[in-house]
Structures are given as C-alpha cells and as structure tokens.
Amino acid sequence: MLVFAATDCRRRHQLLQVISMPLPNDDPKQIAAWLVQQHGLERARMEVLAGVMQAQKAEDNYALSVWRDVKRILGQASSEGQHAA
C-alpha cells in the first residue's frame, strides 16, 4: 500500500510539474480551467501538448490519460466558443 501511495504522489507531482500548477490536484477540469486562466485557450493547448509529450516519453499512462482528458475539455471549450460567436 505504501508503494502505491508513493507512486501515486510521484505521478501527481510529475504531472503538475509540467505546467507549474500550484494546486496538488490531478482533476482534468481543474487543470484545464487553471491553464486557461493562466495562459488563455491557445497557450493552454500548447501546454497540454507539452504534457502529453512528456508523459509519452516517461511512459506514464496515468499522466497521459489525464492530459487526454484536459485536451478533450479544452476542445469542448473551443467548440463552445465558436458556436457562441
């Protein structure tokens, strides 16, 4: 159990280290909202791509799944913005 907890904490740290997010959270909705707040939608997408590439390089499937969800959420936000315009 301690090994799993340590691994989980390390993954969370690596995930958030990519974007320098101060919150200890791996919720894709919160990550997406924070990225948009900090960088705007277009820069947030670039940050997600950097996170995806780092997760792939590290072969970290957990982080990769979180980044995919963040990417999906940002895509939805983009399409909602286009429909409103």
Secondary structure, DSSP 8 states (H G I E B T S, - for coil): -HHHHHHHHHHHHHHHHHHT--S----HHHHHHHHHHHHHHHHHHHHHHHHHHHHHHHT-HHHHHHHHHHHHHHHHHHHHHHHH-
